[in-house]
Amino acid sequence: MDIKTLEDALKRIEELEVENEKLKVELDVYKNRNTGGRKKHDAAWLASYNDFAEKYERGMKIMEIVEQGDISRRTAYRYKAYYDGLKEKGENYGKE
C-alpha cells in the first residue's frame, strides 16, 4: 500500500490495529492450550522432585520411596537420573 496522505496513513493504522487484535486473540489461544506431556520444572514437579530428593538423601531406597505411593517407579528413576546429573554438575536444583 502506498501511503501519500494523512487519511491513507490513518486508514492503514486502523487496518493494522484490527489485524493486531486478531493476532492477540490467536496468541492467547496458543498460550492457553494444553501442550500435553510432562510439565518439567513447574511447581508440582518441583515439589514432587524435592520430596524424592529429601527421602533419597536420607538413605531410602528407590523402591521404598515408590512403595509410599506418591510417585511411580519410572518417575522415581527419572528423578534419580536428574538428581545424579545435578550432583555431577555440583548443583542443587530446587533446594534452598
Kinemage of the C-alpha trace (Angstrom):
@kinemage 1
@onewidth
@group {chain A} dominant
@subgroup {mainchain}
@vectorlist {calphas} color= white
{ca met a 1} P 0.000 0.000 0.000
{ca asp a 2} L 1.337 3.374 -0.992
{ca ile a 3} L 0.623 5.983 1.697
{ca lys a 4} L 0.568 9.531 0.358
{ca thr a 5} L -1.867 11.366 2.579
{ca leu a 6} L -2.754 11.622 6.235
{ca glu a 7} L -6.063 9.915 5.533
{ca asp a 8} L -4.248 6.990 3.922
{ca ala a 9} L -1.983 6.738 6.961
{ca leu a 10} L -4.915 6.815 9.398
{ca lys a 11} L -6.752 4.169 7.383
{ca arg a 12} L -3.650 1.956 7.392
{ca ile a 13} L -3.233 2.409 11.152
{ca glu a 14} L -6.833 1.329 11.665
{ca glu a 15} L -6.290 -1.775 9.496
{ca leu a 16} L -3.164 -2.662 11.448
{ca glu a 17} L -4.948 -2.237 14.786
{ca val a 18} L -7.680 -4.660 13.663
{ca glu a 19} L -5.047 -7.134 12.483
{ca asn a 20} L -3.158 -6.741 15.773
{ca glu a 21} L -6.296 -7.561 17.800
{ca lys a 22} L -6.890 -10.705 15.730
{ca leu a 23} L -3.300 -11.798 16.302
{ca lys a 24} L -3.596 -11.168 20.058
{ca val a 25} L -6.636 -13.465 20.202
{ca glu a 26} L -4.752 -16.127 18.251
{ca leu a 27} L -1.742 -15.772 20.553
{ca asp a 28} L -3.953 -16.219 23.626
{ca val a 29} L -5.255 -19.469 22.146
{ca tyr a 30} L -1.689 -20.751 21.774
{ca lys a 31} L -0.664 -19.558 25.255
{ca asn a 32} L -3.620 -21.280 26.929
{ca arg a 33} L -3.559 -24.589 25.072
{ca asn a 34} L -2.592 -27.819 26.753
{ca thr a 35} L 0.696 -28.912 25.260
{ca gly a 36} L 0.435 -32.368 26.825
{ca gly a 37} L 3.259 -34.433 28.157
{ca arg a 38} L 5.268 -33.867 31.285
{ca lys a 39} L 5.410 -30.399 32.786
{ca lys a 40} L 9.006 -30.455 33.864
{ca his a 41} L 10.042 -27.941 36.489
{ca asp a 42} L 6.646 -26.473 37.244
{ca ala a 43} L 5.576 -26.080 40.877
{ca ala a 44} L 4.041 -29.558 41.195
{ca trp a 45} L 7.046 -31.219 39.558
{ca leu a 46} L 9.445 -29.340 41.788
{ca ala a 47} L 7.536 -30.259 44.959
{ca ser a 48} L 7.458 -33.934 43.954
{ca tyr a 49} L 11.146 -33.935 42.997
{ca asn a 50} L 12.173 -32.216 46.238
{ca asp a 51} L 10.198 -34.791 48.237
{ca phe a 52} L 12.001 -37.569 46.367
{ca ala a 53} L 15.420 -35.941 46.804
{ca glu a 54} L 14.887 -35.450 50.531
{ca lys a 55} L 13.895 -39.099 51.047
{ca tyr a 56} L 16.715 -40.330 48.817
{ca glu a 57} L 19.297 -38.252 50.679
{ca arg a 58} L 18.035 -39.695 53.985
{ca gly a 59} L 19.033 -43.116 52.683
{ca met a 60} L 15.721 -44.517 51.474
{ca lys a 61} L 15.959 -46.884 48.557
{ca ile a 62} L 14.087 -46.051 45.365
{ca met a 63} L 11.619 -48.908 45.806
{ca glu a 64} L 10.863 -47.769 49.366
{ca ile a 65} L 10.004 -44.318 48.023
{ca val a 66} L 7.823 -45.857 45.300
{ca glu a 67} L 6.016 -48.091 47.810
{ca gln a 68} L 4.815 -44.985 49.628
{ca gly a 69} L 2.657 -44.452 46.556
{ca asp a 70} L 3.419 -40.807 45.766
{ca ile a 71} L 5.293 -41.491 42.510
{ca ser a 72} L 5.636 -44.322 40.030
{ca arg a 73} L 8.767 -46.423 39.670
{ca arg a 74} L 9.520 -44.840 36.296
{ca thr a 75} L 9.190 -41.343 37.772
{ca ala a 76} L 11.469 -42.298 40.660
{ca tyr a 77} L 14.164 -43.449 38.251
{ca arg a 78} L 13.665 -40.310 36.169
{ca tyr a 79} L 14.137 -38.190 39.325
{ca lys a 80} L 17.194 -40.273 40.264
{ca ala a 81} L 18.778 -39.608 36.857
{ca tyr a 82} L 18.048 -35.904 37.215
{ca tyr a 83} L 19.409 -35.945 40.782
{ca asp a 84} L 22.617 -37.684 39.662
{ca gly a 85} L 23.054 -35.206 36.817
{ca leu a 86} L 22.796 -32.278 39.205
{ca lys a 87} L 25.240 -33.862 41.628
{ca glu a 88} L 27.766 -34.282 38.810
{ca lys a 89} L 27.447 -30.594 37.993
{ca gly a 90} L 27.576 -29.646 41.660
{ca glu a 91} L 24.126 -28.076 41.529
{ca asn a 92} L 21.236 -28.441 43.930
{ca tyr a 93} L 18.096 -27.615 41.925
{ca gly a 94} L 15.047 -26.633 43.933
{ca lys a 95} L 16.708 -26.825 47.336
{ca glu a 96} L 17.444 -23.662 49.272
